[in-house]
Structure formats: structure tokens, C-alpha cells
Amino acid sequence: MAQYLLSVHNVEGRPMPEPDVLQEMFAAVDAFNADLQASGVWVFAGGLQEADVATVVDGTGSEVVMTDGPFAETKEHLGGFWIVEVPDLDAALALAAKGSKACQDKVEVRPFQVEPPA
């Protein structure tokens, strides 16, 4: 079994869906989450606050430097994610298609690095 990150990215400046559409999306994501949990592939998931509340911490130098805002200077930011454990990429892609339909947005699929045996 392999773990995959299914990530949803928010696009800065994109209008927020109407409240009734937003409620439908929340209900669809809740149902998708329940299906993931029931099928045993769920590892963890979460939605994130807007990128402008992020803090970047740089501890690589002699002093720790903290700056407000997102790390990347971009219009797209991570908005939420699922971590699933499935047999292969095809299974992860199938789940991403369902997640994309539920949240009404594109979903990126990335495998976690495999740790070499100790």
C-alpha cells in the first residue's frame, strides 16, 4: 500500500460560490470523507485557512526569521487535502476524481516518498 496526497488549490481572486452551492459542496465533501473512512483508505484530511494568515519560519541561519504570509509568491495556494493509503496510483487517481467532483475543484495527486528499508 502507498500513501498519496490529494490536494486542492485555491486560486486568489476567484469568486466564492453562492451560499447554497457552498453548502452542497460541504455536504458532498462530507459524504466523500465518510466513504474514504468506511473503505479504510482514509489517513488524514483537512481544510486550510486562507494563505494570508500563514507564517513562514526560516531556521536555516544563525537566527530564526519569521515572515507573515505564504511562502510562495503566487496566486494559487493549498486550500485543503486528503491523505489516502491505497494499492497504487490508479486507485489514488480514481479517488481524486471523486474528491474533485465533491469539492468542485481540481485535485492534484502526489505520492509520498518511499523510505528505504532500515
C-alpha positions in Angstrom: 0.0 0.0 0.0 1.2 3.5 -0.8 0.2 6.9 0.6 -0.9 9.7 -1.7 -1.6 13.4 -1.1 -4.7 14.6 -2.9 -4.5 18.4 -2.7 -7.0 21.1 -3.6 -5.6 24.5 -4.5 -7.4 27.8 -4.1 -7.0 30.5 -6.7 -6.6 34.0 -5.3 -9.4 36.3 -6.6 -11.7 33.6 -7.7 -15.2 34.5 -6.6 -16.7 32.5 -3.7 -19.6 30.2 -4.7 -23.1 31.2 -3.7 -24.1 30.1 -0.2 -26.4 27.3 -1.4 -23.7 25.9 -3.8 -21.2 26.1 -0.9 -23.5 24.1 1.3 -23.8 21.5 -1.4 -20.0 21.3 -1.7 -19.6 20.9 2.0 -22.2 18.1 2.1 -20.6 16.3 -0.9 -17.1 16.6 0.7 -18.5 15.2 4.0 -20.0 12.3 2.1 -16.7 11.7 0.3 -14.8 11.8 3.6 -17.3 9.3 5.1 -16.7 7.0 2.1 -12.9 7.2 2.4 -13.2 6.3 6.1 -15.6 3.5 5.5 -13.4 2.0 2.8 -10.4 2.0 5.1 -8.2 4.3 2.8 -8.5 7.4 4.9 -5.3 8.5 6.7 -6.0 12.2 7.3 -7.6 15.2 5.7 -8.1 18.9 6.4 -9.1 22.2 5.0 -6.8 25.2 5.5 -7.4 28.8 6.3 -6.5 31.5 3.7 -2.8 31.7 2.8 -2.5 35.3 4.0 -2.7 34.0 7.6 0.4 31.8 7.1 3.8 32.4 8.8 7.0 31.3 7.1 9.7 30.2 9.6 13.3 30.1 8.4 15.6 28.4 10.9 18.4 27.7 8.5 20.7 30.6 9.6 22.1 31.6 13.0 18.8 33.2 13.9 15.2 32.2 13.3 13.5 34.6 10.9 9.7 34.7 10.7 7.7 36.4 8.0 4.0 36.9 7.5 2.1 35.5 4.6 2.6 32.5 2.3 6.0 31.1 1.3 5.2 31.2 -2.4 4.5 34.5 -4.2 1.7 33.0 -6.3 -2.0 33.3 -7.0 -2.6 29.6 -6.1 -2.3 28.2 -2.6 -3.1 24.9 -0.9 -6.6 25.1 0.4 -7.1 21.6 1.6 -6.1 18.0 1.3 -6.7 14.3 1.8 -4.0 11.7 2.6 -5.1 8.2 1.5 -3.4 4.8 1.6 -4.3 2.8 -1.5 -2.7 -0.1 -3.5 -1.5 2.1 -6.4 -1.6 5.3 -8.4 -4.7 4.2 -10.4 -6.7 3.9 -7.1 -5.5 7.3 -6.0 -6.5 8.9 -9.3 -9.9 7.3 -9.0 -10.4 8.8 -5.5 -9.1 12.2 -6.7 -11.8 12.2 -9.4 -14.4 11.6 -6.8 -12.9 14.3 -4.5 -12.7 16.7 -7.4 -16.4 16.2 -8.1 -17.2 16.7 -4.4 -15.3 19.9 -3.8 -15.9 21.2 -7.4 -12.3 22.0 -8.0 -9.1 20.4 -9.4 -7.3 17.9 -7.2 -3.5 17.2 -7.6 -2.3 13.7 -6.8 1.3 13.2 -5.4 2.8 10.0 -3.9 4.7 10.2 -0.7 8.4 9.3 -0.9 9.1 5.7 0.0 11.5 5.3 2.8 14.4 2.8 2.1 14.4 -0.2 4.4 16.4 0.2 7.5 
